[in-house]
Amino acid sequence: MSAAESIIDLLHDTELSDDKDDVDSLPSMSTEEIYSEPDSDAQEEWERSLEQLQLILTMMIVPWMGKFFGRKFAYWSWTRYMTWYHNLDVQWTNKKAFNAVGAVEAAATL
């Protein structure tokens, strides 16, 4: 069995040397060196642009959409309540004007 063991040892040694060759072919720079380089001007400008977009979303668009859809839900739930409890039929005569006034009212206090 010494011949079989020597073949297994030979295969095992070649596999280890292949793994070492793969590791040796990797770049020698550490991750600290890669990520410690100063950001370029384009990267800094990109980050500022993303920050401005985030501010616009959080300060302007999200509150306006919340007010608009909150009012739509309030009117919808009010009509459901009036229909269910008081047996009234609530109808909006001009739906486009109703939506336009709702959008203007939502933007009025921003």
All heavy atoms as an XYZ file, in Angstrom:
899
protein
N       0.800     -1.191      0.000
C       0.000      0.000      0.000
C       0.850      1.267      0.000
O       0.315      2.346     -0.018
C      -0.894     -0.004      1.229
C      -2.022     -0.937      1.145
S      -3.372     -0.030      1.738
C      -4.483     -1.225      2.164
N       2.108      1.094      0.040
C       2.977      2.262      0.063
C       2.884      3.026     -1.258
O       3.029      4.235     -1.290
C       4.413      1.857      0.368
O       4.901      1.034     -0.687
N       2.626      2.299     -2.356
C       2.485      2.965     -3.653
C       1.216      3.800     -3.684
O       1.211      4.918     -4.193
C       2.476      1.934     -4.768
N       0.115      3.266     -3.105
C      -1.148      4.020     -3.076
C      -1.015      5.243     -2.184
O      -1.523      6.325     -2.511
C      -2.281      3.125     -2.595
N      -0.314      5.066     -1.064
C      -0.127      6.204     -0.171
C       0.746      7.268     -0.819
O       0.516      8.462     -0.649
C       0.503      5.738      1.145
C      -0.437      4.932      2.004
C       0.245      4.392      3.250
O       1.430      4.711      3.485
O      -0.408      3.651      3.976
N       1.725      6.860     -1.575
C       2.603      7.842     -2.221
C       1.852      8.617     -3.310
O       2.097      9.794     -3.519
C       3.844      7.161     -2.786
O       3.475      6.261     -3.813
N       0.926      7.951     -4.001
C       0.124      8.640     -5.024
C      -0.794      9.666     -4.360
O      -0.927     10.793     -4.832
C      -0.684      7.622     -5.858
C       0.249      6.791     -6.720
C      -1.698      8.344     -6.734
C      -0.425      5.670     -7.473
N      -1.403      9.282     -3.243
C      -2.285     10.200     -2.518
C      -1.485     11.391     -1.998
O      -1.919     12.538     -2.107
C      -3.003      9.471     -1.373
C      -4.011      8.474     -1.961
C      -3.711     10.456     -0.472
C      -4.671      7.592     -0.937
N      -0.282     11.125     -1.464
C       0.562     12.208     -0.980
C       0.967     13.137     -2.115
O       0.989     14.361     -1.968
C       1.817     11.659     -0.292
C       1.489     10.993      1.044
O       0.415     11.321      1.602
O       2.297     10.154      1.513
N       1.261     12.561     -3.282
C       1.649     13.358     -4.436
C       0.485     14.250     -4.887
O       0.675     15.435     -5.170
C       2.100     12.441     -5.575
C       2.560     13.138     -6.853
C       3.807     13.964     -6.579
C       2.797     12.121     -7.945
N      -0.737     13.692     -4.969
C      -1.913     14.482     -5.354
C      -2.193     15.582     -4.332
O      -2.502     16.714     -4.691
C      -3.132     13.573     -5.508
C      -3.151     12.645     -6.706
C      -4.365     11.723     -6.628
C      -3.172     13.444     -7.987
N      -2.058     15.265     -3.072
C      -2.298     16.233     -2.009
C      -1.292     17.388     -2.084
O      -1.640     18.553     -1.929
C      -2.237     15.544     -0.647
C      -2.564     16.437      0.493
N      -3.783     17.050      0.625
C      -1.816     16.854      1.551
C      -3.793     17.794      1.716
N      -2.601     17.702      2.298
N      -0.022     17.078     -2.371
C       1.006     18.104     -2.476
C       0.767     19.020     -3.666
O       0.974     20.229     -3.589
C       2.394     17.466     -2.573
C       2.820     16.809     -1.265
O       2.218     17.158     -0.220
O       3.728     15.951     -1.297
N       0.309     18.452     -4.799
C       0.047     19.294     -5.969
C      -1.156     20.193     -5.735
O      -1.179     21.327     -6.200
C      -0.183     18.435     -7.225
O      -1.260     17.541     -6.996
C       1.067     17.686     -7.614
N      -2.162     19.709     -5.000
C      -3.320     20.556     -4.689
C      -2.905     21.715     -3.801
O      -3.347     22.845     -3.989
C      -4.413     19.737     -4.014
C      -5.141     18.790     -4.926
C      -6.159     17.937     -4.182
O      -6.373     18.168     -2.983
O      -6.734     17.039     -4.810
N      -2.057     21.469     -2.830
C      -1.594     22.539     -1.951
C      -0.762     23.558     -2.709
O      -0.876     24.756     -2.479
C      -0.789     21.957     -0.781
C      -1.572     21.212      0.288
C      -0.612     20.640      1.324
C      -2.571     22.122      0.946
N       0.066     23.102     -3.632
C       0.891     24.041     -4.380
C       0.019     24.889     -5.311
O       0.320     26.054     -5.546
C       1.979     23.300     -5.160
O       1.398     22.491     -6.160
N      -1.072     24.307     -5.868
C      -1.995     25.091     -6.691
C      -2.661     26.179     -5.871
O      -2.819     27.307     -6.332
C      -3.055     24.188     -7.328
C      -2.486     23.317     -8.438
O      -1.385     23.639     -8.931
O      -3.146     22.319     -8.794
N      -3.062     25.858     -4.635
C      -3.679     26.861     -3.766
C      -2.695     27.974     -3.445
O      -3.051     29.145     -3.408
C      -4.178     26.210     -2.469
C      -5.384     25.313     -2.685
O      -6.047     25.487     -3.729
O      -5.653     24.456     -1.828
N      -1.447     27.619     -3.232
C      -0.433     28.632     -2.942
C      -0.215     29.529     -4.146
O      -0.010     30.729     -4.010
C       0.872     27.964     -2.513
C       0.808     27.334     -1.154
C       2.113     26.662     -0.811
C       2.004     25.928      0.521
N       3.231     25.173      0.823
N      -0.243     28.943     -5.348
C      -0.075     29.744     -6.554
C      -1.228     30.723     -6.720
O      -1.031     31.858     -7.148
C       0.026     28.844     -7.791
C       1.327     28.062     -7.840
O       2.279     28.474     -7.131
O       1.378     27.053     -8.566
N      -2.443     30.304     -6.397
C      -3.592     31.197     -6.478
C      -3.459     32.353     -5.509
O      -3.755     33.498     -5.838
C      -4.894     30.433     -6.200
C      -5.263     29.469     -7.313
O      -4.723     29.646     -8.433
O      -6.065     28.557     -7.057
N      -3.015     32.064     -4.315
C      -2.841     33.117     -3.317
C      -1.708     34.048     -3.725
O      -1.792     35.261     -3.550
C      -2.581     32.507     -1.915
C      -2.203     33.569     -0.917
C      -3.811     31.749     -1.453
N      -0.654     33.508     -4.298
C       0.481     34.334     -4.721
C       0.106     35.266     -5.863
O       0.700     36.332     -6.017
C       1.655     33.454     -5.147
C       2.295     32.756     -3.957
O       2.081     33.245     -2.827
O       2.980     31.733     -4.164
N      -0.880     34.888     -6.663
C      -1.248     35.728     -7.798
C      -2.147     36.898     -7.405
O      -2.399     37.776     -8.207
C      -1.941     34.889     -8.866
O      -3.193     34.439     -8.396
N      -2.641     36.913     -6.173
C      -3.478     38.020     -5.723
C      -2.628     39.263     -5.513
O      -1.437     39.174     -5.237
C      -4.184     37.644     -4.414
C      -5.223     36.537     -4.518
C      -5.733     36.195     -3.129
C      -6.365     36.947     -5.407
N      -3.225     40.459     -5.625
C      -2.437     41.675     -5.410
C      -1.949     41.745     -3.962
O      -2.606     41.275     -3.043
C      -3.418     42.799     -5.721
C      -4.761     42.193     -5.713
C      -4.595     40.738     -5.971
N      -0.795     42.353     -3.785
C      -0.189     42.391     -2.459
C      -0.673     43.570     -1.628
O      -0.268     43.716     -0.485
C       1.330     42.441     -2.597
O       1.703     43.619     -3.271
N      -1.522     44.438     -2.179
C      -2.025     45.591     -1.418
C      -3.041     45.120     -0.379
O      -3.875     44.274     -0.661
C      -2.696     46.601     -2.356
C      -1.745     47.310     -3.282
S      -2.589     48.453     -4.374
C      -3.303     49.586     -3.234
N      -2.969     45.693      0.786
C      -3.952     45.349      1.807
C      -5.202     46.198      1.605
O      -5.184     47.213      0.900
C      -3.376     45.589      3.199
O      -3.212     46.968      3.412
N      -6.281     45.805      2.230
C      -7.530     46.561      2.085
C      -7.420     47.932      2.720
O      -8.075     48.866      2.291
C      -8.695     45.792      2.719
O      -8.373     45.508      4.073
C      -8.974     44.516      1.976
N      -6.581     48.069      3.745
C      -6.390     49.388      4.363
C      -5.782     50.366      3.369
O      -6.153     51.536      3.335
C      -5.512     49.262      5.596
C      -6.147     48.472      6.712
C      -5.168     48.177      7.837
O      -3.989     48.550      7.718
O      -5.600     47.573      8.818
N      -4.843     49.887      2.556
C      -4.227     50.752      1.561
C      -5.216     51.125      0.461
O      -5.202     52.233     -0.048
C      -3.013     50.060      0.943
C      -1.857     49.874      1.898
C      -0.745     49.056      1.291
O      -0.890     48.599      0.139
O       0.266     48.852      1.981
N      -6.080     50.200      0.102
C      -7.044     50.462     -0.962
C      -8.070     51.495     -0.520
O      -8.387     52.434     -1.239
C      -7.749     49.157     -1.389
C      -6.746     48.217     -2.051
C      -8.900     49.448     -2.341
C      -7.292     46.827     -2.319
N      -8.608     51.344      0.689
C      -9.688     52.214      1.140
C      -9.205     53.474      1.839
O      -9.997     54.321      2.188
C     -10.636     51.440      2.049
C     -11.392     50.363      1.307
C     -11.221     49.027      1.612
C     -12.255     50.696      0.275
C     -11.899     48.048      0.925
C     -12.934     49.719     -0.422
C     -12.750     48.404     -0.100
O     -13.423     47.434     -0.789
N      -7.906     53.618      2.059
C      -7.423     54.812      2.730
C      -7.068     55.924      1.752
O      -6.702     57.015      2.164
C      -6.203     54.475      3.595
O      -5.118     54.101      2.770
N      -7.153     55.659      0.468
C      -6.858     56.690     -0.522
C      -7.914     57.793     -0.436
O      -9.086     57.534     -0.201
C      -6.855     56.084     -1.919
C      -5.774     55.056     -2.136
C      -5.866     54.411     -3.498
O      -6.776     54.756     -4.264
O      -5.025     53.551     -3.786
N      -7.508     59.039     -0.616
C      -8.493     60.128     -0.544
C      -9.490     60.048     -1.699
O      -9.146     59.646     -2.811
C      -7.633     61.391     -0.631
C      -6.346     60.940     -1.246
C      -6.159     59.503     -0.875
N     -10.723     60.424     -1.406
C     -11.754     60.384     -2.446
C     -11.477     61.447     -3.497
O     -10.979     62.526     -3.212
C     -13.129     60.628     -1.831
C     -13.581     59.484     -0.967
O     -13.114     58.353     -1.162
O     -14.434     59.730     -0.109
N     -11.847     61.133     -4.687
C     -11.654     62.098     -5.763
C     -12.745     63.168     -5.678
O     -13.727     63.049     -4.952
C     -11.716     61.384     -7.110
O     -13.010     60.862     -7.314
N     -12.557     64.230     -6.424
C     -13.532     65.327     -6.431
C     -14.875     64.862     -6.969
O     -15.925     65.298     -6.490
C     -13.014     66.494     -7.272
C     -11.809     67.174     -6.638
O     -11.675     67.059     -5.400
O     -11.031     67.801     -7.367
N     -14.843     63.988     -7.954
C     -16.096     63.489     -8.523
C     -16.878     62.686     -7.494
O     -18.105     62.808     -7.401
C     -15.809     62.644     -9.755
N     -16.177     61.872     -6.701
C     -16.848     61.089     -5.665
C     -17.465     62.001     -4.601
O     -18.586     61.785     -4.163
C     -15.856     60.114     -5.027
C     -16.447     59.242     -3.950
C     -17.464     58.258     -4.493
O     -17.420     57.874     -5.656
N     -18.387     57.854     -3.661
N     -16.746     63.035     -4.195
C     -17.268     63.967     -3.197
C     -18.484     64.709     -3.729
O     -19.462     64.917     -3.006
C     -16.180     64.943     -2.780
C     -15.078     64.311     -1.950
C     -13.958     65.270     -1.633
O     -14.112     66.484     -1.906
O     -12.936     64.816     -1.103
N     -18.429     65.121     -4.994
C     -19.574     65.818     -5.595
C     -20.773     64.881     -5.703
O     -21.924     65.293     -5.472
C     -19.189     66.347     -6.970
C     -20.249     67.224     -7.585
C     -19.777     67.904     -8.847
O     -18.559     67.988     -9.092
O     -20.656     68.356     -9.607
N     -20.525     63.623     -6.039
C     -21.601     62.637     -6.119
C     -22.254     62.459     -4.757
O     -23.474     62.402     -4.643
C     -21.051     61.322     -6.638
C     -22.025     60.195     -6.607
C     -22.026     59.153     -5.744
C     -23.156     60.014     -7.452
N     -23.082     58.314     -6.010
C     -23.799     58.822     -7.053
C     -23.699     60.732     -8.511
C     -24.942     58.355     -7.678
C     -24.840     60.243     -9.133
C     -25.437     59.081     -8.719
N     -21.461     62.376     -3.699
C     -22.008     62.222     -2.349
C     -22.808     63.438     -1.921
O     -23.851     63.315     -1.280
C     -20.879     61.939     -1.361
C     -20.288     60.552     -1.529
C     -19.068     60.321     -0.671
O     -18.675     61.223      0.093
O     -18.498     59.213     -0.768
N     -22.345     64.634     -2.294
C     -23.115     65.855     -1.983
C     -24.441     65.873     -2.727
O     -25.470     66.277     -2.185
C     -22.294     67.092     -2.326
C     -21.250     67.446     -1.282
C     -20.720     68.845     -1.498
N     -20.153     69.032     -2.822
C     -18.862     68.925     -3.116
N     -18.005     68.619     -2.183
N     -18.445     69.115     -4.350
N     -24.421     65.427     -3.989
C     -25.665     65.381     -4.770
C     -26.656     64.400     -4.155
O     -27.852     64.694     -4.066
C     -25.375     64.974     -6.209
O     -24.569     65.934     -6.839
N     -26.166     63.252     -3.735
C     -27.046     62.277     -3.080
C     -27.607     62.833     -1.775
O     -28.779     62.621     -1.455
C     -26.299     60.977     -2.814
C     -26.016     60.110     -4.027
C     -25.213     58.889     -3.618
C     -27.296     59.694     -4.711
N     -26.793     63.561     -1.039
C     -27.263     64.157      0.213
C     -28.338     65.207     -0.055
O     -29.338     65.278      0.666
C     -26.074     64.795      0.928
C     -26.382     65.281      2.318
C     -25.138     65.790      3.010
O     -24.072     65.172      2.857
O     -25.251     66.812      3.698
N     -28.180     65.992     -1.110
C     -29.191     66.983     -1.468
C     -30.495     66.317     -1.894
O     -31.587     66.771     -1.519
C     -28.670     67.884     -2.581
C     -27.596     68.832     -2.120
C     -26.996     69.627     -3.263
O     -27.314     69.395     -4.439
N     -26.112     70.546     -2.937
N     -30.394     65.242     -2.666
C     -31.604     64.510     -3.059
C     -32.318     63.937     -1.849
O     -33.548     63.971     -1.758
C     -31.261     63.393     -4.036
C     -30.994     63.803     -5.469
C     -30.495     62.616     -6.277
C     -32.236     64.376     -6.096
N     -31.541     63.421     -0.909
C     -32.134     62.869      0.304
C     -32.845     63.969      1.103
O     -33.948     63.760      1.613
C     -31.058     62.212      1.152
C     -31.582     61.597      2.419
C     -30.475     61.020      3.281
O     -29.297     61.243      3.033
N     -30.860     60.295      4.300
N     -32.244     65.143      1.178
C     -32.876     66.245      1.893
C     -34.164     66.694      1.210
O     -35.164     66.977      1.880
C     -31.911     67.421      2.020
C     -30.807     67.249      3.051
C     -29.810     68.395      2.963
C     -31.405     67.176      4.438
N     -34.149     66.743     -0.113
C     -35.366     67.129     -0.838
C     -36.471     66.118     -0.582
O     -37.626     66.484     -0.343
C     -35.073     67.262     -2.346
C     -34.263     68.529     -2.603
C     -36.361     67.297     -3.157
C     -33.790     68.663     -4.037
N     -36.116     64.840     -0.620
C     -37.128     63.814     -0.371
C     -37.683     63.901      1.040
O     -38.895     63.851      1.245
C     -36.534     62.427     -0.604
C     -36.473     61.957     -2.039
C     -35.703     60.659     -2.122
C     -37.854     61.774     -2.611
N     -36.793     64.026      2.028
C     -37.262     63.985      3.413
C     -37.916     65.281      3.854
O     -38.782     65.254      4.728
C     -36.105     63.663      4.372
O     -35.075     64.636      4.215
C     -35.562     62.282      4.113
N     -37.541     66.400      3.271
C     -38.085     67.683      3.714
C     -39.258     68.184      2.881
O     -40.066     68.971      3.381
C     -36.986     68.757      3.705
C     -35.863     68.466      4.623
S     -36.449     68.538      6.307
C     -34.984     68.136      7.185
N     -39.359     67.751      1.628
C     -40.394     68.315      0.761
C     -41.380     67.266      0.244
O     -42.583     67.387      0.439
C     -39.738     69.013     -0.451
C     -38.850     70.162     -0.073
S     -39.754     71.567      0.536
C     -40.590     72.119     -0.915
N     -40.882     66.257     -0.409
C     -41.760     65.355     -1.153
C     -42.522     64.407     -0.233
O     -43.740     64.249     -0.362
C     -40.945     64.587     -2.213
C     -40.414     65.590     -3.233
C     -41.780     63.524     -2.877
C     -39.481     65.014     -4.256
N     -41.834     63.786      0.723
C     -42.504     62.822      1.607
C     -43.588     63.489      2.452
O     -44.711     62.974      2.542
C     -41.473     62.066      2.465
C     -42.151     61.235      3.530
C     -40.605     61.192      1.587
N     -43.335     64.656      3.078
C     -44.430     65.289      3.843
C     -45.612     65.696      2.960
O     -46.770     65.553      3.363
C     -43.772     66.517      4.471
C     -42.337     66.207      4.514
C     -42.078     65.344      3.320
N     -45.334     66.207      1.758
C     -46.431     66.611      0.883
C     -47.265     65.405      0.473
O     -48.501     65.465      0.499
C     -45.882     67.305     -0.367
C     -46.979     67.792     -1.253
C     -47.705     68.932     -1.123
C     -47.507     67.111     -2.391
N     -48.639     69.009     -2.123
C     -48.543     67.904     -2.903
C     -47.203     65.908     -3.017
C     -49.267     67.534     -4.028
C     -47.931     65.543     -4.124
C     -48.941     66.352     -4.619
N     -46.600     64.312      0.114
C     -47.344     63.109     -0.271
C     -48.129     62.555      0.914
O     -49.249     62.083      0.753
C     -46.380     62.031     -0.804
C     -45.683     62.410     -2.086
S     -46.779     62.591     -3.477
C     -47.173     60.914     -3.801
N     -47.554     62.627      2.100
C     -48.259     62.165      3.290
C     -49.514     62.985      3.557
O     -50.569     62.429      3.889
N     -49.398     64.303      3.420
C     -50.586     65.144      3.619
C     -51.642     64.873      2.555
O     -52.834     64.783      2.854
C     -50.185     66.618      3.583
C     -49.507     67.103      4.838
C     -49.149     68.551      4.731
C     -50.360     69.377      5.074
N     -50.039     70.807      5.131
N     -51.195     64.756      1.299
C     -52.140     64.554      0.204
C     -52.895     63.242      0.376
O     -54.131     63.212      0.345
C     -51.397     64.585     -1.128
C     -52.283     64.378     -2.321
C     -53.138     65.382     -2.749
C     -52.260     63.184     -3.012
C     -53.966     65.191     -3.842
C     -53.071     62.989     -4.113
C     -53.923     63.984     -4.529
N     -52.155     62.144      0.566
C     -52.815     60.844      0.695
C     -53.531     60.705      2.029
O     -54.532     59.991      2.132
C     -51.819     59.707      0.478
C     -51.441     59.554     -0.965
C     -50.142     59.782     -1.377
C     -52.387     59.195     -1.910
C     -49.804     59.650     -2.708
C     -52.052     59.061     -3.235
C     -50.744     59.291     -3.640
N     -53.062     61.390      3.050
C     -53.775     61.392      4.329
C     -55.143     62.043      4.200
O     -56.138     61.560      4.746
N     -55.198     63.140      3.470
C     -56.493     63.802      3.254
C     -57.416     62.961      2.390
O     -58.616     62.893      2.639
C     -56.278     65.170      2.628
C     -55.668     66.128      3.613
C     -55.409     67.453      3.023
N     -54.688     68.256      4.004
C     -54.774     69.564      4.088
N     -55.530     70.221      3.253
N     -54.095     70.197      4.993
N     -56.843     62.322      1.375
C     -57.675     61.449      0.536
C     -58.261     60.311      1.382
O     -59.438     59.979      1.234
C     -56.862     60.888     -0.635
C     -56.589     61.903     -1.716
C     -55.887     61.302     -2.890
C     -56.767     60.603     -3.839
N     -57.699     61.343     -4.627
N     -57.451     59.735      2.260
C     -57.940     58.671      3.116
C     -58.993     59.201      4.095
O     -59.980     58.522      4.364
C     -56.788     58.025      3.891
C     -57.259     56.978      4.856
C     -57.679     55.741      4.396
C     -57.316     57.237      6.208
C     -58.135     54.774      5.278
C     -57.771     56.285      7.098
C     -58.178     55.048      6.635
N     -58.782     60.405      4.603
C     -59.756     60.978      5.543
C     -61.101     61.188      4.859
O     -62.156     60.874      5.435
C     -59.231     62.292      6.107
N     -61.094     61.736      3.642
C     -62.358     61.924      2.924
C     -63.007     60.579      2.590
O     -64.221     60.433      2.687
C     -62.135     62.739      1.642
C     -61.839     64.187      1.905
C     -60.722     64.791      1.368
C     -62.685     64.957      2.702
C     -60.446     66.119      1.599
C     -62.414     66.286      2.942
C     -61.296     66.860      2.392
O     -61.022     68.168      2.630
N     -62.208     59.617      2.178
C     -62.739     58.296      1.861
C     -63.366     57.651      3.098
O     -64.484     57.132      3.043
C     -61.622     57.415      1.323
C     -62.041     56.008      1.071
C     -62.698     55.526     -0.029
C     -61.862     54.891      1.953
N     -62.915     54.179      0.104
C     -62.413     53.764      1.319
C     -61.285     54.732      3.200
C     -62.407     52.513      1.901
C     -61.276     53.477      3.777
C     -61.828     52.387      3.129
N     -62.661     57.710      4.225
C     -63.202     57.095      5.443
C     -64.424     57.861      5.956
O     -65.359     57.257      6.492
C     -62.127     57.000      6.524
O     -61.667     58.285      6.870
N     -64.451     59.186      5.773
C     -65.609     59.975      6.178
C     -66.845     59.584      5.359
O     -67.935     59.418      5.902
C     -65.305     61.458      6.015
C     -66.435     62.346      6.397
C     -66.858     62.669      7.656
C     -67.313     63.021      5.498
N     -67.923     63.506      7.601
C     -68.236     63.740      6.277
C     -67.413     63.090      4.109
C     -69.233     64.515      5.727
C     -68.395     63.872      3.564
C     -69.296     64.560      4.373
N     -66.664     59.407      4.047
C     -67.814     59.002      3.221
C     -68.286     57.600      3.596
O     -69.491     57.344      3.619
C     -67.465     59.031      1.725
O     -66.351     58.206      1.474
C     -67.183     60.437      1.261
N     -67.365     56.699      3.911
C     -67.760     55.360      4.350
C     -68.548     55.412      5.656
O     -69.551     54.721      5.824
C     -66.526     54.455      4.545
C     -65.791     54.159      3.289
C     -66.607     53.241      2.437
N     -65.882     52.980      1.202
C     -66.135     51.998      0.410
N     -67.092     51.147      0.694
N     -65.452     51.848     -0.695
N     -68.089     56.240      6.582
C     -68.779     56.374      7.857
C     -70.175     56.971      7.664
O     -71.149     56.481      8.250
C     -67.956     57.255      8.809
C     -68.707     57.655     10.046
C     -68.916     56.742     11.071
C     -69.214     58.939     10.190
C     -69.607     57.102     12.213
C     -69.920     59.305     11.320
C     -70.106     58.385     12.328
O     -70.794     58.745     13.449
N     -70.263     58.019      6.860
C     -71.567     58.658      6.644
C     -72.538     57.699      5.947
O     -73.733     57.692      6.260
C     -71.407     59.937      5.811
C     -70.654     61.029      6.534
S     -71.451     61.550      8.062
C     -72.712     62.606      7.438
N     -72.041     56.905      5.027
C     -72.891     55.946      4.341
C     -73.331     54.833      5.297
O     -74.498     54.431      5.294
C     -72.139     55.337      3.142
O     -71.718     56.397      2.283
C     -73.030     54.393      2.373
N     -72.449     54.375      6.129
C     -72.752     53.265      7.028
C     -73.616     53.695      8.201
O     -74.633     53.078      8.505
C     -71.446     52.673      7.549
C     -71.610     51.663      8.631
C     -72.088     50.397      8.514
C     -71.330     51.849     10.016
N     -72.107     49.772      9.731
C     -71.642     50.656     10.669
C     -70.835     52.912     10.757
C     -71.477     50.499     12.036
C     -70.658     52.750     12.115
C     -70.984     51.547     12.740
N     -73.274     54.791      8.867
C     -73.943     55.157     10.103
C     -75.197     56.003      9.860
O     -76.232     55.790     10.481
C     -72.973     55.920     11.010
C     -73.486     56.115     12.416
C     -73.584     55.029     13.283
C     -73.884     57.366     12.869
C     -74.061     55.201     14.566
C     -74.352     57.541     14.147
C     -74.436     56.458     14.999
O     -74.903     56.629     16.277
N     -75.111     56.964      8.948
C     -76.243     57.880      8.724
C     -77.039     57.560      7.469
O     -78.011     58.249      7.162
C     -75.732     59.321      8.649
C     -75.112     59.781      9.936
N     -75.838     59.988     11.078
C     -73.825     60.064     10.254
C     -75.033     60.392     12.049
N     -73.794     60.438     11.566
N     -76.608     56.562      6.742
C     -77.306     56.132      5.534
C     -77.429     57.265      4.520
O     -78.468     57.454      3.894
C     -78.679     55.532      5.882
C     -79.140     54.552      4.832
O     -78.356     54.114      4.003
N     -80.417     54.209      4.864
N     -76.346     58.026      4.348
C     -76.293     59.100      3.359
C     -75.427     58.664      2.194
O     -74.497     57.882      2.349
C     -75.692     60.365      3.968
C     -76.499     61.053      5.065
C     -75.703     62.209      5.627
C     -77.818     61.552      4.514
N     -75.726     59.206      1.040
C     -74.921     58.915     -0.132
C     -74.114     60.163     -0.475
O     -74.650     61.159     -0.955
C     -75.811     58.509     -1.309
C     -75.008     58.040     -2.498
O     -73.877     57.556     -2.284
O     -75.507     58.163     -3.627
N     -72.809     60.137     -0.215
C     -71.939     61.275     -0.472
C     -71.358     61.125     -1.867
O     -70.790     60.098     -2.214
C     -70.792     61.338      0.575
C     -69.880     62.506      0.291
C     -71.367     61.419      1.968
N     -71.514     62.187     -2.682
C     -71.002     62.170     -4.045
C     -70.198     63.436     -4.278
O     -70.601     64.521     -3.868
C     -72.153     62.100     -5.057
C     -72.913     60.803     -5.018
C     -74.036     60.785     -6.042
O     -74.323     61.794     -6.680
N     -74.663     59.642     -6.205
N     -69.078     63.262     -4.936
C     -68.275     64.414     -5.313
C     -68.714     64.811     -6.713
O     -68.687     64.013     -7.643
C     -66.784     64.079     -5.280
C     -66.352     63.474     -3.978
C     -65.936     62.204     -3.753
C     -66.341     64.113     -2.711
N     -65.659     62.016     -2.435
C     -65.898     63.180     -1.764
C     -66.674     65.387     -2.262
C     -65.758     63.481     -0.426
C     -66.533     65.679     -0.925
C     -66.077     64.737     -0.024
N     -69.108     66.055     -6.897
C     -69.649     66.485     -8.186
C     -68.553     66.664     -9.236
O     -68.750     66.312    -10.390
C     -70.429     67.808     -8.026
O     -69.563     68.782     -7.436
C     -71.646     67.596     -7.138
N     -67.427     67.225     -8.865
C     -66.349     67.435     -9.821
C     -65.065     66.844     -9.237
O     -64.377     67.473     -8.441
C     -66.174     68.928    -10.099
C     -65.263     69.197    -11.267
O     -64.601     68.290    -11.764
N     -65.232     70.447    -11.707
N     -64.745     65.654     -9.641
C     -63.626     64.917     -9.045
C     -62.275     65.561     -9.360
O     -61.392     65.602     -8.514
C     -63.643     63.481     -9.545
C     -62.945     62.521     -8.657
C     -63.763     61.269     -8.549
C     -63.116     60.294     -7.627
N     -63.852     59.992     -6.463
N     -62.097     66.107    -10.566
C     -60.827     66.751    -10.920
C     -60.597     67.994    -10.073
O     -59.490     68.229     -9.580
C     -60.798     67.103    -12.402
C     -60.655     65.899    -13.304
C     -60.569     66.312    -14.751
C     -60.506     65.079    -15.633
N     -60.450     65.397    -17.045
N     -61.634     68.788     -9.900
C     -61.494     69.989     -9.069
C     -61.231     69.596     -7.614
O     -60.437     70.250     -6.920
C     -62.756     70.841     -9.164
N     -61.866     68.548     -7.153
C     -61.655     68.070     -5.784
C     -60.204     67.641     -5.576
O     -59.580     67.996     -4.574
C     -62.605     66.904     -5.497
C     -62.422     66.298     -4.150
C     -62.858     66.950     -3.013
C     -61.813     65.064     -4.021
C     -62.689     66.384     -1.768
C     -61.644     64.495     -2.780
C     -62.079     65.149     -1.648
N     -59.634     66.919     -6.530
C     -58.235     66.498     -6.430
C     -57.281     67.688     -6.518
O     -56.285     67.746     -5.800
C     -57.892     65.481     -7.518
C     -58.480     64.123     -7.222
O     -58.735     63.783     -6.074
N     -58.709     63.337     -8.265
N     -57.584     68.642     -7.376
C     -56.721     69.829     -7.521
C     -56.725     70.656     -6.243
O     -55.674     71.105     -5.777
C     -57.162     70.669     -8.699
N     -57.904     70.851     -5.651
C     -57.983     71.623     -4.403
C     -57.255     70.882     -3.284
O     -56.560     71.503     -2.477
C     -59.462     71.891     -4.032
C     -59.581     72.444     -2.636
C     -60.068     72.847     -5.042
N     -57.353     69.572     -3.246
C     -56.645     68.796     -2.246
C     -55.143     68.923     -2.364
O     -54.424     69.050     -1.376
N     -54.633     68.940     -3.597
C     -53.189     69.102     -3.820
C     -52.732     70.493     -3.416
O     -51.670     70.653     -2.809
C     -52.847     68.813     -5.275
N     -53.516     71.496     -3.747
C     -53.154     72.864     -3.385
C     -53.193     73.054     -1.872
O     -52.300     73.673     -1.287
C     -54.088     73.880     -4.091
C     -53.890     75.278     -3.553
C     -53.846     73.847     -5.586
N     -54.194     72.514     -1.210
C     -54.275     72.622      0.245
C     -53.122     71.904      0.920
O     -52.593     72.382      1.925
C     -55.591     72.041      0.748
C     -56.789     72.916      0.508
C     -58.068     72.278      1.010
O     -57.996     71.180      1.592
O     -59.132     72.875      0.809
N     -52.711     70.790      0.391
C     -51.591     70.059      0.985
C     -50.290     70.833      0.838
O     -49.446     70.797      1.721
C     -51.465     68.686      0.345
N     -50.134     71.552     -0.279
C     -48.898     72.311     -0.514
C     -48.938     73.684      0.128
O     -47.903     74.323      0.262
C     -48.670     72.447     -2.007
N     -50.102     74.153      0.550
C     -50.218     75.517      1.068
C     -49.422     75.732      2.338
O     -48.845     76.805      2.540
C     -51.684     75.857      1.302
N     -49.357     74.763      3.205
C     -48.687     74.972      4.487
C     -47.238     74.517      4.500
O     -46.578     74.603      5.527
C     -49.443     74.219      5.598
O     -49.499     72.841      5.271
C     -50.832     74.776      5.770
N     -46.714     74.027      3.380
C     -45.304     73.594      3.352
C     -44.395     74.751      3.219
O     -44.200     75.680      2.980
C     -45.054     72.611      2.214
C     -45.685     71.243      2.413
C     -45.384     70.363      1.211
C     -45.143     70.567      3.650
